[in-house]
Amino acid sequence: MAGSLISDLITQVYMGLRDTDQTFFTPTQVGNYLNEGYLDIASRLRLLRSEVTGTVGTDGTIPFPADYVEFLSLTIGSLFLAEVSNQVFDSYSTTGDTPAATIYRFFGTNIETYPTTDTASASYTLRYAALPPKLDVASTTATFTYLPGELDRRIVAYARAQCRYLDGDTGEADRLMSTYERGLPDEPRAMARWGRGPDSLVPEPGYFDE
């Protein structure tokens, strides 16, 4: 996916600021606001899907990547895996009992697995929604690689809004933020980092229940 140059979007931001001489807002300041909007919209829309491979630690743990936002899937060799609650995980790990499938949970900054005898030093693949890297605002060739072109106007509006808040024009800033946020999902919550939760069966009503 080819994205827009940060220098081009900085120019677009200035076109709506009445600051063509760049005396009140510096290009670095505007570039930083564009970066903020870029990271925000990328996390809201899960624009970047990433994959990391490695080997499970000898203690059965897998660390979160630094750019991790939300869990998508995990495979460890050919093992059948089941996400479980802390209570279920502890009920096996503290007693040494063996579950029917290899289980895992999210704890701290790691994914923990059990039994560790099944997973220690095994190869894993973790797929997740990720944050894109911040752009170097001083580079004229820096590119918003993971931003589809139709979203350019969104982060331009975001950057202009931040400038307007700074110069005290809150009415215009609110209008621009409304343009930016319209139709977007909310920011991802911390709970999104901890998987989708254990699988559960929800009984459907039968013919005689209706």
C-alpha positions as CSV (number, residue, x, y, z in Angstrom):
1,M,0.0,0.0,0.0
2,A,1.5,3.3,-1.1
3,G,0.7,6.2,1.2
4,S,1.0,10.0,1.0
5,L,4.2,11.9,1.9
6,I,4.2,13.6,5.2
7,S,5.5,16.8,3.5
8,D,2.4,16.9,1.3
9,L,0.0,16.5,4.2
10,I,1.9,19.2,6.2
11,T,1.3,21.5,3.2
12,Q,-2.4,20.6,3.2
13,V,-2.7,21.4,6.9
14,Y,-1.2,24.8,6.4
15,M,-3.7,25.6,3.7
16,G,-6.4,25.6,6.3
17,L,-4.5,27.5,9.0
18,R,-4.0,31.0,7.6
19,D,-0.4,30.6,8.5
20,T,1.3,30.2,5.1
21,D,4.5,31.8,6.5
22,Q,4.6,29.0,9.1
23,T,5.4,31.6,11.8
24,F,2.8,30.5,14.5
25,F,2.9,26.7,13.9
26,T,6.2,25.1,13.0
27,P,6.3,22.2,10.4
28,T,7.7,20.0,13.2
29,Q,4.6,20.8,15.3
30,V,2.2,20.1,12.5
31,G,4.1,16.9,11.6
32,N,3.8,15.7,15.2
33,Y,0.0,16.3,15.1
34,L,-0.2,14.3,11.9
35,N,1.7,11.5,13.6
36,E,-0.8,11.6,16.5
37,G,-3.7,11.3,14.1
38,Y,-2.0,8.6,12.1
39,L,-1.5,6.4,15.2
40,D,-5.0,7.1,16.5
41,I,-6.8,6.2,13.3
42,A,-4.6,3.2,12.7
43,S,-5.5,1.8,16.1
44,R,-9.2,2.6,15.8
45,L,-9.5,0.9,12.4
46,R,-6.8,-1.8,13.0
47,L,-5.2,-0.8,9.8
48,L,-2.0,-2.7,10.3
49,R,-2.2,-6.4,10.8
50,S,1.2,-8.0,11.8
51,E,2.7,-11.3,12.5
52,V,5.6,-12.3,14.7
53,T,7.2,-15.7,15.0
54,G,9.6,-17.1,17.6
55,T,10.0,-19.8,20.2
56,V,8.1,-20.0,23.4
57,G,10.2,-19.4,26.5
58,T,11.3,-22.2,28.7
59,D,8.7,-21.0,31.2
60,G,5.9,-21.3,28.6
61,T,5.6,-17.5,28.0
62,I,5.3,-15.4,24.8
63,P,5.9,-11.7,25.1
64,F,3.7,-9.1,23.5
65,P,5.5,-7.3,20.6
66,A,6.2,-3.6,21.3
67,D,3.7,-2.4,18.7
68,Y,0.9,-4.8,19.9
69,V,-2.6,-3.4,20.0
70,E,-5.0,-6.3,19.8
71,F,-4.9,-10.1,19.7
72,L,-5.9,-11.9,16.5
73,S,-4.6,-15.5,16.7
74,L,-2.0,-17.7,18.1
75,T,-0.5,-21.0,16.9
76,I,2.1,-23.1,18.6
77,G,3.3,-25.9,16.4
78,S,0.4,-28.3,15.7
79,L,-1.0,-28.0,19.2
80,F,-4.7,-27.5,19.8
81,L,-5.0,-24.3,21.9
82,A,-7.8,-23.0,24.1
83,E,-7.9,-19.6,25.8
84,V,-9.1,-19.9,29.4
85,S,-9.9,-17.6,32.3
86,N,-7.4,-17.0,35.1
87,Q,-9.4,-19.2,37.4
88,V,-9.3,-22.2,35.0
89,F,-5.6,-21.6,34.2
90,D,-4.7,-21.5,37.9
91,S,-6.8,-24.6,38.7
92,Y,-4.5,-26.6,36.4
93,S,-1.1,-24.9,36.9
94,T,-1.3,-24.9,40.7
95,T,-2.3,-28.5,41.0
96,G,-0.2,-29.9,38.2
97,D,-3.3,-31.4,36.5
98,T,-3.2,-31.9,32.7
99,P,-6.0,-30.2,30.7
100,A,-7.5,-31.8,27.6
101,A,-5.9,-29.2,25.4
102,T,-3.0,-26.8,25.8
103,I,-4.3,-23.7,27.5
104,Y,-3.2,-20.1,27.5
105,R,-4.1,-16.8,29.1
106,F,-3.0,-13.2,29.0
107,F,-1.2,-11.9,32.0
108,G,0.9,-8.7,32.4
109,T,2.9,-8.3,29.2
110,N,2.9,-12.0,28.3
111,I,0.8,-14.8,27.0
112,E,1.2,-17.7,29.4
113,T,0.7,-21.3,28.3
114,Y,0.2,-24.6,30.1
115,P,1.4,-27.3,30.3
116,T,4.9,-25.8,29.7
117,T,6.2,-29.2,28.9
118,D,4.2,-29.0,25.6
119,T,5.1,-25.5,24.7
120,A,8.6,-24.7,26.0
121,S,11.0,-23.8,23.1
122,A,8.3,-24.7,20.6
123,S,7.8,-22.5,17.5
124,Y,4.9,-20.0,17.6
125,T,3.1,-17.6,15.3
126,L,1.3,-14.6,16.9
127,R,-0.9,-12.5,14.7
128,Y,-2.1,-9.1,16.0
129,A,-3.3,-5.6,15.2
130,A,-0.3,-3.3,15.4
131,L,0.6,0.3,15.6
132,P,2.5,1.6,12.5
133,P,5.8,3.3,13.2
134,K,5.8,7.0,13.7
135,L,7.2,9.0,10.8
136,D,10.3,11.2,10.9
137,V,8.7,14.6,10.5
138,A,12.0,16.1,9.3
139,S,12.1,13.8,6.3
140,T,10.4,15.0,3.1
141,T,10.3,11.4,1.8
142,A,8.6,9.9,5.0
143,T,5.4,8.1,3.9
144,F,2.2,7.2,5.7
145,T,2.5,3.7,4.3
146,Y,-0.4,2.1,6.1
147,L,-2.9,4.9,5.6
148,P,-5.3,4.5,2.6
149,G,-5.5,7.7,0.6
150,E,-9.2,8.3,1.4
151,L,-8.2,8.8,5.1
152,D,-5.7,11.5,4.4
153,R,-8.3,14.2,4.9
154,R,-9.1,12.7,8.3
155,I,-5.6,13.2,9.8
156,V,-5.3,16.6,8.1
157,A,-8.5,17.6,9.9
158,Y,-7.0,16.1,13.1
159,A,-3.8,18.1,12.8
160,R,-5.7,21.3,12.0
161,A,-8.0,20.8,15.0
162,Q,-5.0,20.5,17.4
163,C,-3.6,23.8,16.0
164,R,-7.0,25.5,16.4
165,Y,-7.3,24.3,20.0
166,L,-3.9,25.8,20.6
167,D,-4.7,29.2,19.2
168,G,-8.0,29.3,21.1
169,D,-10.5,28.8,18.2
170,T,-12.3,26.0,19.9
171,G,-15.4,26.2,17.7
172,E,-13.4,25.6,14.6
173,A,-11.4,22.9,16.4
174,D,-14.5,21.1,17.5
175,R,-15.8,21.2,13.9
176,L,-12.6,19.7,12.6
177,M,-12.5,17.0,15.2
178,S,-16.1,16.1,14.3
179,T,-14.9,15.7,10.7
180,Y,-12.1,13.5,11.8
181,E,-14.1,11.3,14.2
182,R,-17.3,11.0,12.1
183,G,-18.0,7.3,11.6
184,L,-14.9,6.0,13.4
185,P,-15.0,3.4,16.1
186,D,-13.9,4.4,19.6
187,E,-10.3,4.0,20.6
188,P,-9.3,0.4,21.5
189,R,-9.6,-0.3,25.2
190,A,-6.9,-2.1,27.2
191,M,-9.2,-5.1,27.4
192,A,-8.7,-5.7,23.7
193,R,-5.1,-6.7,24.5
194,W,-6.3,-9.6,26.5
195,G,-7.8,-11.8,23.7
196,R,-11.4,-12.5,23.0
197,G,-12.1,-14.5,26.1
198,P,-12.7,-18.2,26.5
199,D,-14.9,-20.0,24.1
200,S,-18.4,-20.5,25.4
201,L,-21.6,-22.2,24.2
202,V,-24.8,-20.2,24.3
203,P,-27.9,-22.4,24.0
204,E,-30.4,-21.5,21.4
205,P,-34.1,-21.7,22.3
206,G,-35.7,-24.8,20.9
207,Y,-39.0,-25.1,19.0
208,F,-41.0,-25.7,22.3
209,D,-39.3,-22.7,24.0
210,E,-40.8,-20.1,21.7
